[in-house]
Amino acid sequence: QFSTNRTTLTSIFKAMTGYTPVQYVLAERLKQSRLELLFTNIPIYEVSQKYSFHDENYYIRAFKKQYKKTPLAYRK
């Protein structure tokens, strides 16, 4: 569809955004989930499921790596 192979496309994408496609999607899902944490009282496990994190612990680790706080600490 892009007239190139996956490796080249990934390299171009990373050069333009600073992220691989997988990293970019993860960062966007985490960014969107922050709003849920700030403006709702939805439990953390439901937020993680809503943003397609099938493992709550993975969501917490990814969130902490990105924002240097756990989702609960970010919410407070």
Beta strands, then each sheet from edge to edge (+ up, - down):
end
